[in-house]
Amino acid sequence: MEQLDYLVIGHVTCDLTPSGSQVGGTVSFSGRTAQALGCRTAVLTSAAPDYDLSQALTGITVHRKPASATSTFENIYTPEGRVQMLHAVAQPLTAADVPSYWLRVPIVHLAPLTNEVDPDLAHAFSNSLMGMTPQGWLRRWDENGRVYAQEWAEAESVLPLAAAVILSEEDLPNKAMLDQFRQWSRLLILTQGKRGCTVFFGDEIRQITAPKVKEMEPTGAGDVFAAAFLVRLHQTGGNPWEAARYANEFAAQSVTQTGLEAKIKQVAKWQV
């Protein structure tokens, strides 16, 4: 049984872009970031059997739940803003899909993108530092695949189970939801792009600024942030301020590059 440090659970995705399809998803960016930071990393995902993950998840232990299709996203940019489309969805992921010898991994990251991660998984890892990036629990889509924000009915019961909840200000449809999430989370981090992040911990709120860099592509920055934050939170024994500062550095480095491989090489270089 392989000893692991970091487990991330969610759908790997096929992202349709003007330059062709690319492997994406939080499991790809967060998993590779954790690996670059020295963690022995595993991914629990679902995708079509013929979808090649060998390059995107090289060196990572992958447990793939077979599906008839791989979750497929497309972002369409219009004068009114981004329209996100979901063209296919892989299989849901439950506690029954987790190999028994993975239940004691030190860091577990629940990373839904299409409501695929069963919230009951939050109860499966009693000895782990658990992080959540709940964006996929805050999405719905219509019959044409257009993605919209939604309320998450289980938030009040699930968020308190996490050591850290990390989400982007773009994930929340209204300020009232942020106030609710703050009440229900032990530690909440709101990422804010080039402005850095805001950390809500108990009664204390701190804005942690990000370093200024030349941005080339923001894709995956939030996932890089999440992995770096959780790794550093674990290393420091739970210091959220240091973890946020550390994660800001790595997320900022990632946006200076284009594409998963270049971003991870930059993160690894910065780590050295």
For each residue, the residues with C-beta under 8 A, 3 or more apart:
1: 101
2: 40 42 61
3: 40
4: 7 40 41 42 61 102 105 106
5: 34 38 39 40 41 105 106 107
6: 31 34 35 39 40 41 42 105 106 107 109 227 230 231
7: 4 41 42 43 44 102 105 107 108 109 128
8: 26 27 30 31 34 41 42 43 44 108 109 111 227
9: 27 43 44 45 93 98 108 109 110 111 117 121
10: 25 26 27 44 45 93 110 111 112 113 116 117 136
11: 25 27 45 46 47 70 71 89 90 93 112 113 114 116 136
12: 23 24 25 27 28 43 45 47 51 53 56 57 70 71
13: 23 24 25 28 70 71 72 73 113
14: 21 22 23 24 51 70 71 72 73 88
15: 21 22 23 24 25 72 73 74 75
16: 21 72 73 74 87
17: 20 21 22 75
18:
19:
20: 17
21: 14 15 16 17
22: 14 15 17 259 260
23: 12 13 14 15 28 52 53 55 56 260
24: 12 13 14 15 28 29 73 219 220 260
25: 10 11 12 13 15 28 29 45 71 111 113
26: 8 10 29 30 109 111 113 133 223 226
27: 8 9 10 11 12 30 31 43 45 57 111
28: 12 13 23 24 25 31 32 56 57 220 223 260
29: 24 25 26 32 33 220 223 224 227 254 260 263
30: 8 26 27 33 34 109 111 133 223 224 226 227
31: 6 8 27 28 34 35 41 42 43 57 60 227
32: 28 29 35 36 41 56 57 60 260 264
33: 29 30 36 37 223 224 227 228 250 254 264 267
34: 5 6 8 30 31 37 39 41 107 109 227 230 231
35: 6 31 32 38 39 40 41 59 60 264
36: 32 33 264 267 268 271
37: 33 34 227 228 231 267 271
38: 5 35 271
39: 5 6 34 35 107 231
40: 2 3 4 5 6 35 61
41: 4 5 6 7 8 31 32 34 35 59 60 61
42: 2 4 6 7 8 31 60 61 62 63 102 105
43: 7 8 9 12 27 31 57 60 61 62 63
44: 7 8 9 10 63 65 93 97 98 102
45: 9 10 11 12 25 27 53 62 63 64 65 90 93
46: 11 64 65 66 67 71 90 91 92 93 116
47: 11 12 51 53 64 67 70 71 90
48: 51 66 67 68 69 70 90
49: 64 66
50:
51: 12 14 47 48 70
52: 23 55
53: 12 23 45 47 56 57 62 64
54: 57 58
55: 23 52 58 261
56: 12 23 28 32 53 260
57: 12 27 28 31 32 43 53 54 60 62
58: 54 55
59: 35 41
60: 31 32 35 41 42 43 57
61: 2 4 40 41 42 43
62: 42 43 45 53 57
63: 42 43 44 45 97 98 99 102
64: 45 46 47 49 53
65: 44 45 46 90 91 93 97
66: 46 48 49 91
67: 46 47 48 70 90 91
68: 48
69: 48 72 88 89 90
70: 11 12 13 14 47 48 51 67 88 90
71: 11 12 13 14 25 46 47 86 88 89 90 113 114 116
72: 13 14 15 16 69 86 87 88
73: 13 14 15 16 24 84 85 86 87 113
74: 15 16 84 85 87
75: 15 17 82 83 84 85
76: 82 83 84 85
77: 81 82 83
78: 81 82 83
79:
80:
81: 77 78
82: 75 76 77 78
83: 75 76 77 78 146
84: 73 74 75 76 146 147
85: 73 74 75 76 144 145 146 147
86: 71 72 73 89 114 141 145 146 147
87: 16 72 73 74 145
88: 14 69 70 71 72
89: 11 69 71 86 114 116
90: 11 45 46 47 48 65 67 69 70 71 114 116
91: 46 65 66 67 116
92: 46 115 116 117 118
93: 9 10 11 44 45 46 65 97 116 117 118 121
94: 97 118 120 121
95: 98 118 120 121 123 124
96:
97: 44 63 65 93 94
98: 9 44 63 95 102 103 121 124
99: 63 102
100: 103
101: 1 104
102: 4 7 42 44 63 98 99 105
103: 98 100 124 125
104: 101 125 127 128
105: 4 5 6 7 42 102 108 125 128
106: 4 5 6 128 129 234
107: 5 6 7 34 39 128 129 131 230 231 234
108: 7 8 9 105 125 128 129 130 131
109: 6 7 8 9 26 30 34 130 131 132 133 226 227 230
110: 9 10 117 121 122 130 131 132 133 134 162
111: 8 9 10 25 26 27 30 117 132 133 136 223 226
112: 10 11 115 116 117 133 134 135 136 137
113: 10 11 13 25 26 71 73 116 135 136 139
114: 11 71 86 89 90 136 139
115: 92 112 136 137 139 140
116: 10 11 46 71 89 90 91 92 93 112 113 136
117: 9 10 92 93 110 111 112 121 136 137
118: 92 93 94 95 121
119: 122 137 154 157 158
120: 94 95 123 124
121: 9 93 94 95 98 110 117 118 124 125
122: 110 119 125 130 132 158 161 162
123: 95 120 126 161
124: 95 98 103 120 121
125: 103 104 105 108 121 122 128 130
126: 123
127: 104
128: 7 104 105 106 107 108 125
129: 106 107 108 163 164 230 233 234
130: 108 109 110 122 125 161 162 163 164
131: 107 108 109 110 162 163 164 165 166 226 229 230 233
132: 109 110 111 122 158 159 162 164 165 166
133: 26 30 109 110 111 112 165 166 167 222 223 226
134: 110 112 137 138 152 155 159 165 167 171
135: 112 113 138 139 167 168 171
136: 10 11 111 112 113 114 115 116 117 139
137: 112 115 117 119 134 152 154 155
138: 134 135 149 150 151 152 167 171 172 173
139: 113 114 115 135 136 147 148 149 150
140: 115 147 148 149 150
141: 86 145 146 147 148
142: 145 146 148
143:
144: 85
145: 85 86 87 141 142
146: 83 84 85 86 141 142
147: 84 85 86 139 140 141
148: 139 140 141 142
149: 138 139 140 171 172 173
150: 138 139 140 173
151: 138 173 177
152: 134 137 138 155
153:
154: 119 137 157 158
155: 134 137 152 158 159 180 181 184
156: 159 160 180 184
157: 119 154 160
158: 119 122 132 154 155 161 162
159: 132 134 155 156 162 165 181 184 185
160: 156 157 184 185 186
161: 122 123 130 158
162: 110 122 130 131 132 158 159 165 185 186 187
163: 129 130 131 186 187 233 238
164: 129 130 131 132 186 187 188 189 229 230 233 240 243
165: 131 132 133 134 159 162 181 185 187 188 189
166: 131 132 133 188 189 191 222 225 226 229
167: 133 134 135 138 171 172 181 188 189 190 191
168: 135 171 190 191 192 193 222
169: 172 190 191 192
170:
171: 134 135 138 149 167 168
172: 138 149 167 169 175 177 178 181
173: 138 149 150 151 177
174: 177 178
175: 172 178 179
176: 179 180
177: 151 172 173 174 180 181
178: 172 174 175 181 182 190
179: 175 176 182 183
180: 155 156 176 177 183 184
181: 155 159 165 167 172 177 178 184 185 188
182: 178 179 185 188 200
183: 179 180
184: 155 156 159 160 180 181
185: 159 160 162 165 181 182 188 200
186: 160 162 163 164 201
187: 162 163 164 165 199 200 201 240
188: 164 165 166 167 181 182 185 199 200 201
189: 164 165 166 167 197 198 199 200 229 240 244
190: 167 168 169 178 197 198 200
191: 166 167 168 169 196 197 221 222 225 251
192: 168 169 195 196 197 198
193: 168 218 221
194: 210 212 215
195: 192 207 209 210
196: 191 192 207 208 209 210 244 248
197: 189 190 191 192 207 208 210 225 244 247 248
198: 189 190 192 205 206 207 208
199: 187 188 189 204 205 206 208 240 241 244
200: 182 185 187 188 189 190 204 205
201: 186 187 188 204 205 206 240
202:
203:
204: 199 200 201
205: 198 199 200 201
206: 198 199 201 241 244
207: 195 196 197 198
208: 196 197 198 199 241 244 245 248
209: 195 196 248
210: 194 195 196 197 248 249 251 252
211: 248 249 252
212: 194
213: 252 253 255 256
214: 256
215: 194 218 255 256
216: 255 256 257 258
217: 255 257 258 259 263
218: 193 215 221 255
219: 24
220: 24 28 29 223 224 254 260 263
221: 191 193 218 224 225 251 252 254 255
222: 133 166 168 191 225 226 251
223: 26 28 29 30 33 111 133 220 226 227
224: 29 30 33 220 221 227 228 247 250 251 254 263 267
225: 166 191 197 221 222 228 229 247 248 250 251
226: 26 30 109 111 131 133 166 222 223 229 230 247
227: 6 8 29 30 31 33 34 37 109 223 224 230 231
228: 33 37 224 225 231 232 243 246 247 249 250 251 267
229: 131 164 166 189 225 226 232 233 243 244 246 247
230: 6 34 107 109 129 131 164 226 227 233 234 243
231: 6 34 37 39 107 227 228 234 235
232: 228 229 235 236 239 242 243 246 247
233: 129 131 163 164 229 230 236 238 239 240 243
234: 106 107 129 230 231 237
235: 231 232
236: 232 233 239 242 243
237: 234
238: 163 233
239: 232 233 236 242 243
240: 164 187 189 199 201 233 243 244
241: 199 206 208 244 245
242: 232 236 239 245 246
243: 164 228 229 230 232 233 236 239 240 246 247
244: 189 196 197 199 206 208 229 240 241 247 248
245: 208 241 242 248 249
246: 228 229 232 242 243 249 250
247: 197 224 225 226 228 229 232 243 244 250 251
248: 196 197 208 209 210 211 225 244 245 251 252
249: 210 211 228 245 246 252 253 270
250: 33 224 225 228 246 247 253 254 267 270 271
251: 191 210 221 222 224 225 228 247 248 254 255
252: 210 211 213 221 248 249 255 256
253: 213 249 250 256 257 266 267 270
254: 29 33 220 221 224 250 251 257 263 266 267
255: 213 215 216 217 218 221 251 252
256: 213 214 215 216 252 253 266
257: 216 217 253 254 262 263 265 266
258: 216 217 262 263
259: 22 217 262 263
260: 22 23 24 28 29 32 56 220 263 264
261: 55 264 265
262: 257 258 259 265 266
263: 29 217 220 224 254 257 258 259 260 266 267
264: 32 33 35 36 260 261 267 268
265: 257 261 262 268 269
266: 253 254 256 257 262 263 269 270
267: 33 36 37 224 228 250 253 254 263 264 270 271
268: 36 264 265 271 272
269: 265 266 272
270: 249 250 253 266 267
271: 36 37 38 250 267 268
272: 268 269
